[in-house]
Amino acid sequence: MLEILAGGHRVQLLPERATYLPEHSILLVADAHFGKAQSFRRLGVPVPGGTTADNLARLTTALMRTGAGQLVFLGDLLHSRLSAAPAAWAQVQAFREAFAHVDMTLVRGNHDLHAGDPPPAWRIQCVADPLPLGALALAHHPDPHPDHYVLAGHSHPAAVLGGTSPGRLRLPCFHFGASVGVLPAFGDFTGMHVMPRRPGDRVFVVADDRVLPLPPLLSPP
């Protein structure tokens, strides 16, 4: 993992596309979108299965790597009201039972407002956006806050490497601006959005099992 300072707090960036706050023993995950593939299949779109198991395996690795005592989902935990699938939900329930000692919180995002709160058996506390934490605000929407540095999701940030096509790579990234830091989407089947960079922004791409800093942008593009 790679550690930086944001809002005066130590922030560790994990290759699992999650963030750990060691001073609070909190693991942050944005935009898991559990059940998105199931939603698409119910609408007649042929998409691959197995995404829930893959996401839970990566989440298990992040929790075990950090030993976090709390897991906070920064919005969009569930994709839609069409997300529920008995086999996938049983996998999530088994994951929750395996980490029964970990407190879990959802900061509601825009998809959560339509999908509804997670099943009570998952024991995930649901709160409004944003959730204050010392000098930080844990949020779904990456909107600046007058009193806190914001850690958020929603944008599914990516960075483009390699110049012109066909050698270009688009990789998920952590994007830290002056007042807001945006986490990459945790879910595998979520898509990505290339965010504009400004001088002073810090961008870290996720490449396989590593988190790598991009050179700073010295002047506007």
Residue frames as qw, qx, qy, qz and C-alpha x, y, z in Angstrom:
[[0.000, 0.889, 0.458, 0.000, 0.00, 0.00, 0.00],
 [0.385, 0.354, -0.010, 0.852, 1.02, 3.64, -0.46],
 [0.299, -0.701, -0.516, 0.391, 0.53, 6.26, 2.28],
 [0.201, 0.486, 0.125, 0.842, -0.19, 9.96, 1.84],
 [0.052, -0.360, -0.531, 0.765, -1.59, 12.80, 3.94],
 [0.102, -0.463, -0.544, -0.692, -5.04, 14.20, 3.17],
 [0.449, -0.718, -0.222, -0.483, -6.89, 16.64, 5.39],
 [0.213, -0.668, 0.558, -0.445, -4.18, 16.16, 8.00],
 [0.868, -0.190, 0.385, -0.248, -4.89, 12.42, 8.24],
 [0.173, -0.363, 0.866, 0.298, -2.77, 9.48, 7.19],
 [0.799, 0.362, 0.112, -0.467, -4.46, 7.81, 4.22],
 [0.365, -0.309, 0.835, 0.273, -3.26, 4.47, 2.86],
 [0.650, 0.437, -0.225, -0.580, -4.11, 3.57, -0.73],
 [0.631, -0.153, 0.760, -0.024, -4.59, -0.15, -1.38],
 [0.094, 0.215, -0.757, -0.610, -4.30, -2.01, -4.70],
 [0.099, 0.394, 0.912, -0.051, -7.70, -3.56, -3.90],
 [0.042, -0.482, -0.363, -0.796, -9.09, -0.10, -4.83],
 [0.519, -0.747, -0.414, -0.019, -9.83, 0.72, -1.22],
 [0.154, 0.660, -0.321, 0.661, -8.46, 3.24, 1.28],
 [0.684, -0.422, -0.535, 0.260, -7.44, 2.67, 4.89],
 [0.128, -0.814, 0.165, -0.542, -7.39, 5.28, 7.65],
 [0.640, 0.025, -0.678, 0.360, -4.96, 3.78, 10.21],
 [0.011, -0.213, 0.457, -0.864, -5.66, 6.43, 12.86],
 [0.621, -0.064, 0.186, -0.759, -9.29, 5.29, 12.97],
 [0.303, -0.068, 0.950, 0.031, -8.94, 1.64, 11.86],
 [0.593, 0.550, 0.338, -0.481, -11.44, 2.36, 9.06],
 [0.360, 0.019, 0.738, 0.570, -11.42, 0.81, 5.60],
 [0.395, 0.562, 0.111, -0.719, -13.17, 2.90, 2.92],
 [0.342, 0.154, 0.825, 0.422, -14.74, 1.41, -0.20],
 [0.332, 0.450, 0.038, -0.829, -16.62, 3.43, -2.82],
 [0.634, 0.414, -0.266, -0.597, -19.12, 2.30, -5.44],
 [0.376, -0.171, 0.911, -0.002, -19.25, -1.46, -4.91],
 [0.586, 0.250, -0.293, -0.713, -22.46, -1.65, -6.98],
 [0.271, -0.046, 0.956, -0.101, -23.28, -5.15, -5.77],
 [0.479, 0.461, 0.721, -0.198, -25.79, -6.76, -8.11],
 [0.259, 0.628, -0.220, -0.700, -25.12, -4.57, -11.15],
 [0.100, 0.211, -0.871, -0.433, -24.47, -7.55, -13.42],
 [0.131, 0.361, 0.909, -0.163, -27.66, -9.20, -12.15],
 [0.264, 0.654, 0.277, -0.652, -29.59, -6.01, -12.90],
 [0.240, 0.500, -0.522, -0.648, -28.31, -5.99, -16.47],
 [0.014, -0.001, -0.979, -0.205, -29.15, -9.66, -16.98],
 [0.209, 0.509, 0.747, -0.372, -32.71, -9.04, -15.79],
 [0.314, 0.710, 0.016, -0.630, -32.96, -6.34, -18.43],
 [0.865, 0.453, 0.216, -0.016, -31.84, -8.81, -21.09],
 [0.274, 0.850, -0.450, 0.022, -28.23, -7.66, -21.40],
 [0.969, -0.039, -0.192, 0.152, -25.83, -10.67, -21.52],
 [0.022, 0.813, -0.484, 0.323, -23.04, -9.92, -19.04],
 [0.573, 0.171, -0.770, 0.222, -20.70, -12.34, -17.22],
 [0.716, -0.639, -0.196, -0.202, -21.46, -13.71, -13.78],
 [0.821, -0.127, -0.299, 0.469, -19.18, -14.13, -10.78],
 [0.204, 0.645, -0.141, 0.723, -18.61, -10.45, -10.09],
 [0.592, -0.709, 0.044, -0.380, -20.01, -10.60, -6.54],
 [0.937, -0.268, -0.016, 0.225, -17.63, -13.42, -5.57],
 [0.640, 0.366, -0.069, 0.672, -14.67, -11.56, -7.10],
 [0.085, -0.735, 0.076, -0.668, -15.55, -8.31, -5.31],
 [0.755, -0.618, 0.037, -0.216, -16.01, -10.07, -1.96],
 [0.907, -0.037, -0.075, 0.413, -12.68, -11.86, -2.36],
 [0.410, 0.499, -0.104, 0.757, -10.93, -8.53, -2.92],
 [0.387, -0.726, 0.045, -0.567, -12.77, -6.96, 0.00],
 [0.910, -0.407, -0.064, 0.055, -11.73, -9.87, 2.21],
 [0.752, 0.198, -0.115, 0.619, -8.10, -9.33, 1.20],
 [0.088, 0.646, -0.085, 0.754, -8.31, -5.62, 2.05],
 [0.642, -0.667, 0.011, -0.380, -9.85, -6.27, 5.47],
 [0.936, -0.259, -0.043, 0.235, -7.28, -8.92, 6.31],
 [0.600, 0.419, -0.104, 0.674, -4.40, -6.79, 5.01],
 [0.028, -0.613, 0.141, -0.777, -5.38, -3.86, 7.23],
 [0.328, -0.257, -0.796, 0.440, -7.08, -5.50, 10.21],
 [0.186, -0.321, -0.073, -0.926, -9.69, -2.73, 10.03],
 [0.052, 0.239, 0.821, -0.515, -12.23, -2.58, 12.82],
 [0.397, 0.625, 0.395, -0.543, -14.75, -0.67, 10.70],
 [0.333, 0.180, 0.677, 0.632, -15.75, -0.76, 7.04],
 [0.251, 0.633, 0.258, -0.685, -17.41, 2.31, 5.52],
 [0.458, 0.401, 0.653, 0.450, -19.01, 2.09, 2.09],
 [0.021, -0.405, 0.015, 0.914, -18.94, 5.51, 0.41],
 [0.543, 0.445, 0.091, -0.706, -22.24, 5.10, -1.36],
 [0.707, 0.389, -0.394, -0.440, -23.72, 2.94, -4.11],
 [0.404, -0.297, 0.852, -0.151, -23.40, -0.33, -2.24],
 [0.537, 0.349, 0.768, -0.006, -26.29, -1.82, -4.24],
 [0.167, 0.008, 0.515, 0.841, -26.89, -0.99, -7.88],
 [0.421, -0.137, -0.290, -0.849, -30.67, -1.10, -8.21],
 [0.694, -0.099, 0.420, -0.577, -33.87, -2.76, -7.03],
 [0.902, 0.306, -0.212, -0.218, -33.17, -5.46, -9.64],
 [0.176, 0.665, -0.705, 0.175, -29.84, -6.37, -7.98],
 [0.617, -0.337, 0.613, -0.359, -31.03, -9.06, -5.59],
 [0.737, 0.251, -0.590, -0.215, -30.08, -12.62, -6.52],
 [0.858, -0.481, 0.030, -0.176, -30.35, -15.43, -3.94],
 [0.908, 0.046, -0.116, 0.399, -26.95, -16.97, -4.69],
 [0.374, 0.535, -0.176, 0.736, -25.11, -13.64, -4.69],
 [0.412, -0.691, 0.115, -0.582, -26.90, -12.39, -1.56],
 [0.935, -0.348, -0.067, 0.028, -25.98, -15.65, 0.22],
 [0.732, 0.250, -0.177, 0.609, -22.34, -14.93, -0.61],
 [0.005, 0.635, -0.166, 0.754, -22.62, -11.45, 0.88],
 [0.727, -0.583, 0.003, -0.364, -24.29, -12.88, 3.99],
 [0.938, -0.123, -0.139, 0.292, -21.47, -15.41, 4.40],
 [0.457, 0.450, -0.187, 0.744, -18.95, -12.59, 4.06],
 [0.318, -0.682, 0.095, -0.652, -20.78, -10.58, 6.72],
 [0.883, -0.453, -0.042, -0.118, -20.77, -13.52, 9.12],
 [0.837, 0.123, -0.181, 0.502, -17.04, -14.06, 8.52],
 [0.292, 0.283, -0.206, 0.890, -16.43, -10.44, 9.55],
 [0.413, -0.718, -0.543, -0.140, -19.04, -10.22, 12.27],
 [0.546, -0.533, -0.241, 0.600, -16.52, -8.34, 14.44],
 [0.274, 0.039, 0.235, 0.932, -16.23, -5.48, 11.92],
 [0.218, 0.658, 0.426, -0.581, -18.67, -2.56, 12.19],
 [0.319, 0.239, 0.619, 0.676, -20.06, -1.65, 8.77],
 [0.140, 0.669, 0.299, -0.666, -21.60, 1.64, 7.67],
 [0.413, 0.459, 0.570, 0.543, -23.09, 2.85, 4.41],
 [0.037, 0.483, 0.054, -0.873, -23.02, 6.54, 3.52],
 [0.578, 0.543, 0.603, -0.086, -25.98, 6.54, 1.17],
 [0.162, -0.243, 0.480, 0.828, -25.33, 7.42, -2.47],
 [0.476, 0.252, -0.179, -0.823, -27.61, 8.14, -5.40],
 [0.520, 0.048, -0.792, -0.316, -28.04, 4.46, -6.33],
 [0.154, -0.132, -0.868, 0.453, -28.80, 3.54, -2.72],
 [0.332, 0.209, 0.278, -0.877, -31.74, 5.95, -2.72],
 [0.668, 0.204, -0.360, -0.618, -33.31, 3.91, -5.54],
 [0.549, 0.129, -0.826, -0.007, -32.10, 0.44, -4.55],
 [0.724, -0.603, -0.130, -0.309, -33.04, 0.80, -0.90],
 [0.313, -0.700, 0.604, -0.217, -31.00, -0.04, 2.17],
 [0.380, 0.273, -0.882, -0.048, -29.22, -3.40, 2.35],
 [0.716, -0.364, -0.556, -0.216, -31.00, -6.34, 4.03],
 [0.502, -0.761, 0.217, -0.350, -31.13, -6.03, 7.84],
 [0.966, -0.214, 0.065, 0.131, -29.25, -9.34, 8.19],
 [0.675, 0.480, -0.150, 0.540, -26.15, -7.68, 6.74],
 [0.534, -0.721, -0.229, 0.378, -26.04, -5.40, 9.81],
 [0.437, 0.220, 0.142, 0.861, -24.88, -2.33, 7.92],
 [0.063, -0.703, -0.390, 0.591, -25.74, 1.00, 9.53],
 [0.374, 0.559, 0.449, 0.588, -27.00, 3.51, 6.96],
 [0.222, -0.657, -0.220, 0.686, -26.32, 7.24, 7.32],
 [0.399, 0.894, 0.196, -0.055, -26.79, 10.39, 5.27],
 [0.669, 0.264, 0.095, 0.688, -24.06, 11.92, 3.13],
 [0.536, 0.477, -0.632, 0.293, -21.64, 13.26, 4.44],
 [0.817, -0.503, -0.264, 0.096, -20.33, 11.55, 7.59],
 [0.015, 0.889, -0.364, 0.277, -17.91, 13.80, 9.58],
 [0.926, -0.208, -0.147, 0.277, -14.73, 12.18, 10.91],
 [0.545, -0.474, 0.040, 0.691, -12.38, 14.65, 12.57],
 [0.018, 0.578, -0.251, -0.776, -10.97, 16.90, 9.84],
 [0.008, -0.015, 0.844, 0.536, -12.45, 14.59, 7.19],
 [0.656, 0.226, 0.249, -0.676, -15.92, 14.16, 5.73],
 [0.260, -0.021, 0.934, 0.242, -16.75, 10.71, 4.35],
 [0.495, 0.475, 0.126, -0.717, -19.15, 11.16, 1.45],
 [0.696, 0.340, 0.605, 0.182, -20.51, 9.68, -1.72],
 [0.437, 0.847, 0.205, 0.221, -20.67, 12.82, -3.82],
 [0.664, -0.053, -0.057, 0.744, -17.30, 14.58, -4.30],
 [0.006, 0.880, 0.215, 0.424, -18.57, 18.01, -3.32],
 [0.335, 0.326, -0.453, 0.759, -16.28, 20.34, -1.34],
 [0.504, -0.693, -0.509, 0.084, -17.16, 20.92, 2.31],
 [0.026, 0.901, -0.104, 0.420, -16.52, 24.26, 4.04],
 [0.478, -0.738, 0.399, -0.260, -14.95, 22.69, 7.14],
 [0.797, -0.247, 0.550, 0.039, -13.62, 19.24, 6.16],
 [0.144, 0.437, -0.755, -0.468, -11.47, 17.54, 3.57],
 [0.837, 0.161, 0.158, -0.499, -13.82, 15.21, 1.68],
 [0.130, -0.241, 0.932, 0.236, -13.14, 11.57, 0.82],
 [0.664, 0.352, 0.229, -0.619, -15.75, 10.41, -1.68],
 [0.488, 0.072, 0.813, 0.309, -16.65, 8.20, -4.60],
 [0.469, 0.683, 0.365, -0.424, -19.35, 8.54, -7.30],
 [0.328, 0.783, -0.301, -0.434, -17.06, 9.60, -10.18],
 [0.947, 0.102, 0.272, 0.135, -15.35, 6.23, -10.83],
 [0.087, 0.900, -0.327, -0.276, -12.07, 8.05, -11.59],
 [0.903, 0.147, 0.247, 0.319, -9.55, 6.79, -14.15],
 [0.101, -0.796, 0.355, 0.479, -6.30, 8.05, -15.65],
 [0.841, 0.539, 0.038, 0.015, -5.04, 7.57, -19.20],
 [0.470, -0.634, 0.500, 0.357, -1.43, 6.49, -19.73],
 [0.662, 0.018, 0.646, 0.379, 0.65, 5.87, -22.80],
 [0.013, -0.335, 0.383, 0.861, -0.03, 8.73, -25.19],
 [0.559, 0.263, -0.258, -0.742, -1.99, 7.97, -28.33],
 [0.894, 0.092, 0.354, -0.258, -3.99, 4.90, -29.34],
 [0.805, -0.307, -0.412, -0.297, -3.55, 1.96, -29.60],
 [0.561, 0.135, -0.641, 0.506, -0.95, 2.00, -26.81],
 [0.270, -0.479, 0.237, -0.801, -3.08, 3.93, -24.35],
 [0.379, -0.242, -0.861, 0.239, -4.09, 2.42, -21.03],
 [0.394, -0.560, -0.035, -0.727, -7.02, 3.55, -18.94],
 [0.482, -0.067, -0.787, 0.378, -6.52, 2.59, -15.30],
 [0.458, -0.792, -0.384, -0.126, -8.60, 3.18, -12.17],
 [0.410, 0.341, -0.339, 0.775, -7.07, 5.81, -9.92],
 [0.354, -0.700, -0.445, 0.431, -7.22, 7.70, -6.65],
 [0.283, 0.592, 0.182, 0.732, -7.57, 11.41, -7.41],
 [0.415, -0.631, -0.413, 0.509, -6.77, 13.92, -4.64],
 [0.215, 0.727, 0.176, 0.628, -7.51, 17.58, -5.23],
 [0.099, 0.424, -0.366, 0.822, -7.16, 20.57, -2.94],
 [0.440, -0.218, 0.408, -0.770, -10.34, 19.86, -0.97],
 [0.893, 0.068, 0.169, -0.412, -11.69, 16.51, -2.22],
 [0.083, -0.390, 0.897, 0.190, -10.15, 13.07, -2.67],
 [0.817, 0.190, -0.067, -0.541, -12.01, 10.61, -4.90],
 [0.531, -0.269, 0.803, 0.011, -11.62, 6.84, -4.58],
 [0.271, 0.167, -0.771, -0.552, -11.77, 4.48, -7.56],
 [0.815, -0.106, -0.090, -0.563, -14.91, 2.41, -7.99],
 [0.422, -0.374, 0.810, -0.161, -14.51, -0.81, -6.05],
 [0.810, 0.272, 0.454, -0.255, -16.91, -2.88, -8.13],
 [0.464, -0.159, 0.692, 0.530, -15.54, -4.76, -11.13],
 [0.245, 0.475, 0.725, 0.435, -18.47, -4.05, -13.43],
 [0.102, -0.775, -0.386, 0.490, -18.82, -0.31, -12.99],
 [0.456, 0.760, 0.193, 0.421, -17.06, 1.60, -15.79],
 [0.532, -0.403, -0.100, 0.738, -14.61, 4.48, -15.35],
 [0.211, 0.945, 0.221, 0.114, -14.51, 8.22, -15.98],
 [0.619, 0.153, -0.089, 0.765, -11.33, 10.16, -16.79],
 [0.233, -0.889, -0.304, 0.251, -11.31, 13.15, -14.46],
 [0.381, 0.825, -0.101, 0.404, -9.64, 16.42, -15.46],
 [0.723, -0.306, -0.246, 0.568, -6.34, 17.09, -13.69],
 [0.012, 0.975, -0.003, 0.221, -5.28, 20.45, -12.30],
 [0.422, 0.503, -0.527, 0.540, -1.82, 21.56, -11.16],
 [0.267, -0.410, 0.578, -0.653, -1.39, 20.37, -7.59],
 [0.904, -0.087, -0.002, -0.418, -3.71, 17.37, -7.94],
 [0.200, -0.438, 0.876, -0.023, -2.23, 14.07, -6.78],
 [0.858, 0.200, -0.158, -0.446, -3.18, 11.04, -8.86],
 [0.296, -0.391, 0.870, -0.051, -2.32, 7.41, -8.09],
 [0.715, 0.198, -0.443, -0.504, -3.17, 4.63, -10.54],
 [0.759, -0.224, 0.575, -0.209, -3.97, 1.04, -9.64],
 [0.572, 0.518, -0.579, -0.264, -1.92, -1.32, -11.79],
 [0.716, 0.011, -0.696, 0.044, -2.40, -4.99, -10.91],
 [0.694, -0.524, -0.440, 0.223, -1.16, -5.35, -7.33],
 [0.464, -0.138, -0.145, 0.863, 0.44, -1.91, -7.02],
 [0.047, 0.942, 0.317, -0.100, -0.56, 1.70, -6.46],
 [0.612, 0.056, 0.166, 0.771, 1.70, 4.04, -8.43],
 [0.002, 0.776, 0.184, -0.603, 1.90, 7.88, -8.32],
 [0.571, 0.662, 0.302, 0.382, 1.66, 9.82, -11.56],
 [0.428, 0.026, -0.057, 0.901, 4.08, 12.73, -12.10],
 [0.044, 0.669, 0.428, -0.606, 2.56, 16.03, -10.95],
 [0.385, 0.704, 0.432, 0.411, 0.95, 18.28, -13.52],
 [0.417, -0.292, -0.114, 0.853, 2.95, 21.52, -13.54],
 [0.170, 0.216, -0.138, -0.952, 0.71, 23.55, -15.85],
 [0.670, 0.343, 0.392, -0.529, -2.85, 23.28, -17.15],
 [0.572, 0.113, 0.733, 0.350, -3.25, 20.85, -20.09]]
